[in-house]
Amino acid sequence: MTEEDEAAFDEFLAARSTALLRTAILVCGASQHDAEDLVQHALEKVYRHWSRIRHDNPESYARRVVVNAAISASRRRRVIQEITFARPPDTPAGSPDVELRDTLLTELRRLPARMRAVLVLRYWEDLSENETAALMGCSAGTVKSQAARGLARIRERMGTREGALG
């Protein structure tokens, strides 16, 4: 890797690593430690391929690695278990409705990994349906249906009406 590539990677790392960690925490629905492992794995892949991806969209590449690794890990872990969840970094302690946020995060963790990834990418990362589909390697229709089903499950479990979420 050239000196210029090293500098560009360091800049990317400083600018985007916290956002990647937040995404990993939400997508994997596990401990901060597990999320940090996912981000480390993603950053290793980004580093290895930096010269090829640096001019495209390295953040999208890293996010895709995190999402795919989280989905793969959940497939390997078919045993249902209690998962502790760390608050995402940079979340203000005095945010307006902490109880609702915690309830939503709990319900998000209960969803299957792929459905959870769709909801995180669409509504937390604010990606479009097409961007989410490209990142996850599926169709926009799959993203729409997974998002609709995921929101419906959360609404049902929370006992809310159709318009209360998303």
Kinemage of the C-alpha trace (Angstrom):
@kinemage 1
@onewidth
@group {chain A} dominant
@subgroup {mainchain}
@vectorlist {calphas} color= white
{ca met a 1} P 0.000 0.000 0.000
{ca thr a 2} L 1.345 3.412 -0.925
{ca glu a 3} L 1.868 6.185 1.589
{ca glu a 4} L -1.051 8.062 0.025
{ca asp a 5} L -3.295 4.984 0.392
{ca glu a 6} L -2.224 4.607 4.044
{ca ala a 7} L -3.097 8.236 4.749
{ca ala a 8} L -6.462 7.913 2.999
{ca phe a 9} L -7.269 4.725 4.947
{ca asp a 10} L -6.315 6.385 8.253
{ca glu a 11} L -8.620 9.282 7.385
{ca phe a 12} L -11.456 6.886 6.549
{ca leu a 13} L -10.860 4.993 9.790
{ca ala a 14} L -10.978 8.153 11.901
{ca ala a 15} L -14.097 9.448 10.170
{ca arg a 16} L -16.240 6.307 9.911
{ca ser a 17} L -15.249 3.724 12.532
{ca thr a 18} L -17.702 4.985 15.177
{ca ala a 19} L -20.590 4.941 12.693
{ca leu a 20} L -19.645 1.404 11.661
{ca leu a 21} L -19.595 0.332 15.311
{ca arg a 22} L -23.064 1.798 15.874
{ca thr a 23} L -24.368 -0.060 12.839
{ca ala a 24} L -22.716 -3.300 13.980
{ca ile a 25} L -24.245 -3.035 17.460
{ca leu a 26} L -27.713 -2.592 15.995
{ca val a 27} L -27.369 -5.181 13.248
{ca cys a 28} L -25.850 -7.960 15.316
{ca gly a 29} L -28.064 -7.249 18.346
{ca ala a 30} L -25.329 -8.481 20.646
{ca ser a 31} L -22.713 -7.100 22.967
{ca gln a 32} L -20.446 -4.226 22.092
{ca his a 33} L -17.570 -6.708 22.157
{ca asp a 34} L -19.169 -8.809 19.383
{ca ala a 35} L -19.925 -5.666 17.397
{ca glu a 36} L -16.329 -4.511 17.764
{ca asp a 37} L -15.183 -7.882 16.407
{ca leu a 38} L -17.447 -7.430 13.375
{ca val a 39} L -16.094 -3.935 12.755
{ca gln a 40} L -12.505 -5.144 13.140
{ca his a 41} L -13.193 -7.895 10.604
{ca ala a 42} L -14.737 -5.365 8.209
{ca leu a 43} L -11.859 -2.910 8.581
{ca glu a 44} L -9.331 -5.665 7.920
{ca lys a 45} L -11.122 -6.478 4.652
{ca val a 46} L -11.337 -2.787 3.738
{ca tyr a 47} L -7.624 -2.386 4.405
{ca arg a 48} L -6.719 -5.425 2.278
{ca his a 49} L -8.767 -4.124 -0.650
{ca trp a 50} L -8.221 -0.394 -0.087
{ca ser a 51} L -6.398 0.346 -3.340
{ca arg a 52} L -9.320 -1.184 -5.271
{ca ile a 53} L -12.227 0.301 -3.292
{ca arg a 54} L -10.950 3.626 -2.013
{ca his a 55} L -12.263 5.584 -4.995
{ca asp a 56} L -15.639 3.842 -4.975
{ca asn a 57} L -17.469 3.755 -1.665
{ca pro a 58} L -15.363 2.188 1.085
{ca glu a 59} L -18.001 2.886 3.744
{ca ser a 60} L -20.617 0.964 1.802
{ca tyr a 61} L -18.154 -1.908 1.361
{ca ala a 62} L -17.371 -1.943 5.105
{ca arg a 63} L -21.059 -1.746 6.018
{ca arg a 64} L -21.817 -4.675 3.723
{ca val a 65} L -19.072 -6.759 5.348
{ca val a 66} L -20.528 -5.962 8.803
{ca val a 67} L -24.085 -6.858 7.743
{ca asn a 68} L -23.054 -10.083 5.996
{ca ala a 69} L -20.894 -11.156 8.935
{ca ala a 70} L -23.735 -10.451 11.402
{ca ile a 71} L -26.216 -12.466 9.334
{ca ser a 72} L -23.731 -15.333 8.959
{ca ala a 73} L -23.030 -15.348 12.694
{ca ser a 74} L -26.734 -15.492 13.512
{ca arg a 75} L -27.187 -18.439 11.147
{ca arg a 76} L -24.444 -20.298 12.991
{ca arg a 77} L -26.082 -19.465 16.335
{ca arg a 78} L -29.442 -21.154 16.014
{ca val a 79} L -29.765 -21.701 19.763
{ca ile a 80} L -32.021 -19.070 21.286
{ca gln a 81} L -30.225 -17.229 24.050
{ca glu a 82} L -30.476 -14.124 26.153
{ca ile a 83} L -28.425 -11.398 24.518
{ca thr a 84} L -27.171 -8.391 26.425
{ca phe a 85} L -27.207 -5.203 24.417
{ca ala a 86} L -24.866 -2.288 24.878
{ca arg a 87} L -26.146 1.177 24.078
{ca pro a 88} L -24.789 2.497 20.790
{ca pro a 89} L -21.885 4.923 21.285
{ca asp a 90} L -22.590 8.655 21.252
{ca thr a 91} L -26.183 8.156 22.377
{ca pro a 92} L -27.099 11.068 24.624
{ca ala a 93} L -28.014 9.917 28.136
{ca gly a 94} L -30.882 12.373 28.431
{ca ser a 95} L -32.568 11.645 25.112
{ca pro a 96} L -36.304 12.421 25.135
{ca asp a 97} L -37.937 8.994 25.369
{ca val a 98} L -35.330 6.573 26.690
{ca glu a 99} L -37.923 3.983 27.682
{ca leu a 100} L -39.414 3.858 24.178
{ca arg a 101} L -35.939 3.672 22.601
{ca asp a 102} L -34.960 0.792 24.900
{ca thr a 103} L -38.209 -1.026 24.125
{ca leu a 104} L -37.666 -0.574 20.392
{ca leu a 105} L -34.082 -1.839 20.651
{ca thr a 106} L -35.282 -4.872 22.615
{ca glu a 107} L -37.886 -5.651 19.952
{ca leu a 108} L -35.336 -5.078 17.191
{ca arg a 109} L -33.048 -7.697 18.782
{ca arg a 110} L -35.899 -10.222 18.737
{ca leu a 111} L -36.172 -10.082 14.935
{ca pro a 112} L -34.300 -12.484 12.631
{ca ala a 113} L -30.873 -11.166 11.606
{ca arg a 114} L -31.731 -10.366 7.988
{ca met a 115} L -34.938 -8.539 8.925
{ca arg a 116} L -33.089 -6.634 11.664
{ca ala a 117} L -30.372 -5.678 9.153
{ca val a 118} L -32.980 -4.322 6.726
{ca leu a 119} L -34.593 -2.178 9.433
{ca val a 120} L -31.253 -0.856 10.682
{ca leu a 121} L -30.043 0.016 7.194
{ca arg a 122} L -33.340 1.559 6.086
{ca tyr a 123} L -34.291 3.512 9.200
{ca trp a 124} L -31.144 3.954 11.289
{ca glu a 125} L -28.651 4.407 8.445
{ca asp a 126} L -31.354 6.122 6.337
{ca leu a 127} L -30.458 4.203 3.178
{ca ser a 128} L -32.951 3.991 0.339
{ca glu a 129} L -34.617 0.699 -0.552
{ca asn a 130} L -32.319 0.361 -3.557
{ca glu a 131} L -29.174 1.142 -1.535
{ca thr a 132} L -30.214 -1.366 1.130
{ca ala a 133} L -30.974 -3.996 -1.517
{ca ala a 134} L -27.588 -3.467 -3.184
{ca leu a 135} L -25.786 -3.653 0.131
{ca met a 136} L -27.577 -6.837 1.163
{ca gly a 137} L -27.449 -8.459 -2.267
{ca cys a 138} L -31.207 -8.819 -2.666
{ca ser a 139} L -34.031 -7.103 -4.543
{ca ala a 140} L -35.731 -3.859 -3.528
{ca gly a 141} L -38.943 -5.886 -3.195
{ca thr a 142} L -37.280 -8.100 -0.596
{ca val a 143} L -36.193 -5.001 1.322
{ca lys a 144} L -39.754 -3.629 1.202
{ca ser a 145} L -41.318 -6.859 2.398
{ca gln a 146} L -38.720 -7.467 5.128
{ca ala a 147} L -39.112 -3.886 6.381
{ca ala a 148} L -42.914 -4.132 6.367
{ca arg a 149} L -42.896 -7.476 8.183
{ca gly a 150} L -40.314 -6.313 10.699
{ca leu a 151} L -42.217 -3.140 11.526
{ca ala a 152} L -45.464 -5.118 11.767
{ca arg a 153} L -43.900 -7.563 14.242
{ca ile a 154} L -42.557 -4.735 16.377
{ca arg a 155} L -45.912 -2.947 16.300
{ca glu a 156} L -47.737 -6.154 17.211
{ca arg a 157} L -45.446 -6.913 20.130
{ca met a 158} L -45.635 -3.362 21.398
{ca gly a 159} L -49.401 -3.208 20.926
{ca thr a 160} L -49.176 -0.039 18.826
{ca arg a 161} L -51.320 1.080 15.966
{ca glu a 162} L -50.163 1.037 12.349
{ca gly a 163} L -49.153 4.714 12.206
{ca ala a 164} L -47.225 4.844 15.475
{ca leu a 165} L -43.945 3.491 14.045
{ca gly a 166} L -42.155 4.208 10.773
